[in-house]
Amino acid sequence: MDAVSGDTPIDIPQELREAIGKSSGRITLDQQLKRIGVLFKSIPDHIWPSTGELMSDLDGKSAAIVGGGPSLEATFPSLQAFKKSGGIVFAPNKSHDWLINGKRSTDRKNRWVRKPLIPNYGVLVDPSPHIETYMTPHQDVSYLLGAILDYHCYLKFLRANSKVYTWIPTYNEDASDIMMCAEKWPKRPMQFISGGSTVGLRTIGLAVSMGVEDIHLYGFDSAYAPKTKDLYAYKKPFITTEYSNPTIVAEDDSQLRFESNHHMAKQAMEFNDFCDRLDYMIINGKPRNVTVTVHGDGPIPWMAWKNPSENIRHADPDAMSAKYGEHKYFDYATGLGHVHPLSAGGGDTPVKLSGDLPDADKYELPAFSEAVS
């Protein structure tokens, strides 16, 4: 997580290689290097510096990372109070515009139903061309842009004269992408951020690198909402629609089955392992004792409630207990509890997750390791 200068020899310790994890990107390493090269050649670092310049800027601060899950609407009052109390807000992807635009009533009074909230940071990293449409630059927001974005996305922020910092998502467990970047651009300051396959999980790494140790997650549902079947709190084009119906298993063998697409199901499956890796984060020689509080409902909030530890918890365990406490086996999509295991006799057999996800249709939920003290 340290800022890297090409003038500094790179020695990647084994524990960092393990923390980085296996590749989960959607473009090849060659494509990634080409995009980084275009960015570095076109925009010098005195205009768009590395996020490494922000390291430890938020020491002692609490930060909220706002995902796009459908529970975001219900938890917005909590997020609003968090921001008013001095909390820092990171808004990845379209949650940025959702927060800034607010929501007005559809009647003649046109009153605010949800007042605008200006985040401190906007975060993008998806290499797809349509990501350009996800954010409308705002003068009071700083932008943390991954160095693998489509170039048209960069042009949008350049034209708006936005305050931008860049970072490089690292994917390879052997740290070969870090080594190659340092060799290709020896004089360019760079910061590499490891993490899961979604911008939400990467944003956790960014926040920690800036000194945040108290993190709150909003809208990290990772599932279609019951009844409405919404995957996001807002309308979103180009939604990946492959259908998955996985079951997750807690330490007490209770189960939650949910409906999702492949992309969001993978985020849910990666969440626990990613939180374990927070223990590896050492910024400027100081270990980070990171705690994660999850708000809302869905598979990730359910995991935080079922397996609380020193470094992860649910914001409202009483509400979760009231909903799930009597049911060992629960189907999130239908809102119904079951008396039999969901993968055998308690309903339809879950569809096995495809791609890079585990082959089994049940993903064992590991205990969280203790935070570094």
C-alpha positions in Angstrom: 0.0 0.0 0.0 3.0 2.3 0.2 3.6 4.9 -2.5 6.3 3.6 -4.8 8.9 5.6 -6.7 10.8 4.0 -9.5 14.0 5.1 -7.8 13.3 2.8 -4.9 14.2 -0.9 -5.2 11.1 -3.1 -4.8 11.2 -6.1 -2.6 7.7 -7.7 -2.1 7.5 -9.7 1.1 5.7 -13.0 1.1 2.9 -11.7 3.4 2.2 -8.8 1.1 2.0 -11.2 -1.9 -0.5 -13.3 0.0 -2.5 -10.1 1.0 -2.7 -9.0 -2.6 -4.5 -12.1 -3.6 -5.1 -13.7 -7.0 -5.9 -11.9 -10.2 -9.5 -10.7 -10.4 -9.3 -8.1 -13.1 -11.3 -7.9 -16.3 -8.5 -6.7 -18.6 -5.1 -8.3 -19.3 -1.9 -7.1 -17.8 -0.8 -5.9 -21.2 -3.9 -3.9 -21.6 -3.6 -2.5 -18.1 0.0 -1.4 -18.8 -1.0 0.3 -22.1 -3.7 2.3 -20.3 -1.4 3.3 -17.5 1.1 4.4 -20.1 -1.4 6.6 -22.0 -2.4 8.2 -18.7 1.1 8.9 -17.6 2.2 10.2 -21.0 -0.8 12.5 -21.3 -1.2 13.9 -17.8 1.9 14.7 -15.8 1.9 14.0 -12.1 2.1 17.6 -11.1 -1.4 17.9 -12.6 -2.8 14.6 -11.4 -0.6 13.3 -8.5 -0.6 9.9 -7.1 -2.9 9.0 -4.2 0.3 8.3 -2.4 0.3 12.1 -1.6 -2.8 11.5 0.5 -1.3 8.8 2.7 -2.2 9.4 6.4 -4.2 12.5 5.5 -7.2 11.1 7.3 -5.5 9.7 10.4 -8.0 9.4 13.2 -11.0 10.0 10.9 -14.0 7.8 10.3 -15.1 7.2 6.8 -18.2 5.8 5.0 -18.0 4.0 1.7 -21.2 4.2 -0.1 -22.1 1.2 -2.4 -25.1 1.1 -4.6 -27.2 -1.6 -3.0 -31.0 -1.1 -2.6 -30.7 -0.8 1.2 -29.0 2.5 0.7 -32.3 4.4 0.6 -33.4 3.1 4.0 -30.0 3.7 5.6 -29.5 7.2 4.1 -30.6 9.1 7.3 -27.8 7.3 9.2 -25.3 8.2 6.5 -26.5 11.8 6.6 -26.0 12.0 10.3 -22.6 10.4 9.9 -21.6 13.1 7.4 -22.9 15.9 9.6 -20.9 14.6 12.5 -17.7 15.1 10.6 -17.3 11.7 8.9 -15.6 11.4 5.5 -17.7 10.0 2.6 -16.3 8.0 -0.3 -18.7 7.5 -3.2 -17.7 4.9 -5.8 -19.4 4.7 -9.2 -23.0 6.0 -9.5 -23.5 6.4 -5.8 -21.7 9.7 -6.4 -24.4 11.2 -8.5 -27.2 9.5 -6.4 -25.9 11.3 -3.3 -25.3 14.7 -5.0 -28.6 14.8 -6.9 -30.8 14.0 -3.9 -34.4 13.2 -4.6 -37.5 15.4 -4.9 -41.2 14.4 -4.6 -43.1 13.8 -7.7 -46.1 16.0 -6.6 -46.6 19.7 -7.3 -44.8 20.7 -4.2 -41.5 19.3 -5.6 -40.1 19.1 -2.0 -36.9 17.3 -1.0 -37.6 13.7 -0.2 -33.8 13.0 0.2 -31.6 16.1 0.4 -28.3 16.2 -1.5 -25.2 15.0 0.2 -21.8 16.0 -1.2 -19.2 13.2 -0.8 -15.6 14.1 -0.1 -14.2 11.6 -2.7 -15.5 10.0 -5.8 -13.8 6.7 -6.9 -13.7 5.0 -10.3 -11.7 2.0 -11.6 -13.8 -0.1 -14.0 -12.1 -0.1 -17.4 -15.4 -0.3 -19.3 -16.2 2.7 -21.6 -19.6 3.4 -20.2 -18.1 4.3 -16.8 -17.7 7.8 -18.2 -21.4 8.2 -17.6 -21.3 7.3 -13.9 -20.2 10.6 -12.5 -20.8 14.3 -13.0 -17.8 16.1 -11.7 -18.5 18.4 -8.8 -16.2 21.2 -7.7 -16.3 20.2 -4.0 -15.3 16.6 -4.6 -11.8 15.1 -5.0 -11.6 12.2 -7.4 -9.5 9.0 -6.9 -9.2 7.5 -10.4 -7.8 4.1 -11.2 -5.1 4.3 -13.9 -6.9 1.7 -16.1 -10.0 3.7 -17.0 -11.1 4.4 -20.5 -9.3 7.6 -21.7 -12.6 9.4 -22.4 -13.3 9.2 -18.7 -10.2 11.1 -17.9 -11.1 13.8 -20.4 -14.3 14.4 -18.6 -12.5 15.3 -15.4 -9.8 17.3 -17.2 -12.4 19.4 -18.9 -14.1 20.0 -15.5 -10.8 21.0 -14.0 -11.4 18.5 -11.2 -9.0 17.8 -8.4 -7.8 14.3 -9.3 -5.4 11.7 -7.8 -4.5 8.5 -9.5 -3.8 5.0 -8.3 -3.0 1.6 -9.8 -5.1 -1.5 -9.0 -2.8 -4.5 -8.5 -4.1 -7.9 -9.3 -1.2 -10.4 -9.5 -0.3 -12.4 -6.4 3.4 -12.4 -7.5 3.4 -8.6 -7.7 4.6 -8.8 -11.3 2.4 -5.9 -12.3 4.0 -3.7 -9.6 7.5 -4.6 -10.7 6.7 -3.9 -14.4 5.2 -0.5 -13.6 8.2 0.5 -11.6 10.5 -0.6 -14.5 8.5 1.2 -17.2 8.0 4.5 -15.3 10.9 4.8 -12.9 10.4 8.5 -12.2 6.6 8.5 -11.8 5.3 8.3 -8.2 2.8 5.5 -8.0 0.5 3.9 -5.4 -0.8 0.4 -5.8 -4.1 -0.7 -4.2 -4.9 -4.3 -3.7 -8.3 -5.7 -2.9 -11.3 -7.5 -4.3 -13.0 -7.4 -7.7 -15.3 -4.4 -7.1 -14.6 -0.7 -6.8 -16.3 -0.8 -3.3 -13.7 -3.3 -1.9 -10.9 -1.3 -3.5 -12.2 1.9 -1.9 -11.7 0.3 1.5 -8.0 -0.1 0.6 -7.8 3.5 -0.5 -9.4 4.7 2.7 -7.1 2.7 4.9 -4.0 4.0 2.9 -5.2 7.5 3.8 -5.2 6.7 7.5 -8.8 5.7 8.1 -9.2 2.9 10.7 -13.0 3.3 11.4 -14.9 2.3 8.2 -18.6 2.2 7.7 -20.1 0.4 4.7 -23.5 1.5 3.2 -25.3 -0.1 0.3 -23.1 -3.2 0.3 -26.1 -5.5 -0.2 -24.6 -7.6 -3.0 -28.1 -9.1 -3.8 -31.4 -8.4 -5.5 -33.8 -6.8 -3.1 -36.7 -8.9 -2.0 -39.9 -8.2 -3.9 -38.6 -5.3 -6.1 -35.7 -7.4 -7.5 -33.6 -4.2 -7.7 -29.9 -4.8 -7.6 -29.1 -1.1 -7.1 -30.6 1.9 -5.4 -30.6 3.7 -8.7 -31.1 3.0 -12.4 -27.9 1.6 -13.9 -27.2 0.8 -17.5 -25.2 -2.2 -18.6 -26.0 -4.4 -15.6 -24.5 -7.8 -15.8 -27.5 -10.1 -15.7 -26.0 -13.6 -15.3 -28.2 -15.2 -12.6 -26.7 -16.7 -9.5 -28.5 -18.2 -6.5 -25.7 -19.0 -4.0 -25.9 -20.0 -0.3 -23.5 -18.8 2.3 -22.8 -20.7 5.5 -21.9 -19.1 8.9 -19.8 -20.6 11.6 -22.9 -22.0 13.4 -24.0 -23.7 10.1 -26.9 -21.3 9.6 -27.4 -20.4 5.9 -28.5 -17.5 3.8 -29.5 -18.0 0.2 -29.8 -15.0 -2.0 -30.3 -14.0 -5.7 -27.6 -11.9 -7.4 -25.7 -11.5 -10.6 -22.2 -12.9 -10.9 -20.5 -9.6 -10.2 -22.2 -8.9 -7.0 -22.2 -12.5 -5.8 -18.5 -12.5 -6.2 -18.2 -9.4 -4.0 -20.1 -11.2 -1.3 -17.9 -14.3 -1.6 -14.7 -12.2 -1.4 -15.8 -10.0 1.5 -14.5 -12.1 4.4 -11.2 -12.9 2.9 -10.7 -9.2 2.0 -11.4 -8.1 5.6 -8.9 -10.7 6.8 -6.3 -9.0 4.6 -6.9 -5.7 6.3 -4.6 -7.0 9.0 -1.7 -6.8 6.5 -2.1 -3.0 5.9 0.9 -1.1 7.2 1.0 2.6 6.2 4.2 4.5 6.6 5.5 1.8 9.0 2.4 1.9 11.2 0.0 -1.1 11.4 -3.6 -0.2 10.8 -6.1 -1.5 13.4 -9.1 -1.4 11.0 -12.7 -1.9 12.1 -15.6 -2.3 9.6 -19.2 -1.5 10.5 -21.7 -2.7 8.0 -25.1 -1.0 7.6 -28.3 -2.2 5.9 -29.3 -5.7 4.8 -28.2 -8.4 2.4 -25.5 -11.1 2.3 -22.6 -8.9 3.4 -24.6 -7.3 6.3 -25.8 -10.8 7.2 -22.2 -12.0 7.4 -21.1 -9.1 9.6 -24.0 -9.8 11.9 -23.5 -13.6 12.1 -19.7 -13.5 12.6 -18.9 -10.3 14.5 -15.3 -9.9 15.7 -12.9 -7.2 16.9 -12.7 -5.8 13.4 -16.1 -6.3 11.9 -19.7 -5.8 13.1 -23.2 -4.9 12.0 -24.5 -1.4 12.8 -27.8 -2.7 14.1 -27.5 -6.2 15.4 -30.9 -6.0 17.2 -32.7 -5.4 13.9 -30.9 -8.2 12.2 -31.7 -10.6 15.2 -35.4 -9.6 14.9 -35.5 -10.5 11.3 -33.2 -13.6 11.1 -32.8 -14.7 14.7 -35.4 -17.5 14.8 -34.4 -19.0 11.4 -31.3 -21.1 10.9 -32.0 -21.3 7.2 -33.2 -18.1 5.5 -34.0 -17.3 1.8 -33.3 -13.6 1.4 -35.1 -13.3 -1.9 -38.4 -14.5 -0.5 -38.0 -13.3 3.0 -38.9 -16.8 4.3 -37.2 -18.9 6.9 -36.8 -22.7 6.3 -36.5 -25.7 8.6 -34.2 -27.6 6.4 -30.8 -26.7 4.8 -31.4 -24.7 1.7 -29.0 -26.7 -0.4 -30.8 -30.0 0.4 -34.5 -30.2 0.8 -35.3 -26.7 2.0 -36.0 -25.3 -1.5 -34.5 -25.4 -5.0 -30.9 -26.4 -5.2 -28.8 -23.3 -5.5 -27.1 -22.6 -8.8 -23.4 -23.1 -8.6 -21.4 -19.9 -9.0 -19.4 -19.6 -12.2 -16.2 -18.0 -13.3 -13.6 -17.4 -10.6 -16.0 -18.2 -7.7 -15.6 -21.4 -5.7 -16.9 -24.6 -7.4 -19.1 -25.5 -4.5 -22.5 -24.0 -4.2 -21.9 -23.2 -0.5 -19.0 -20.9 0.5 -17.7 -21.6 4.0 -17.6 -18.4 6.1 -14.2 -18.2 7.8 -13.7 -16.6 11.2 -12.1 -13.1 11.1 -8.6 -12.9 12.3 -7.7 -10.5 15.0 -6.6 -7.0 14.1 -3.0 -6.1 14.3 -2.3 -4.4 17.7 
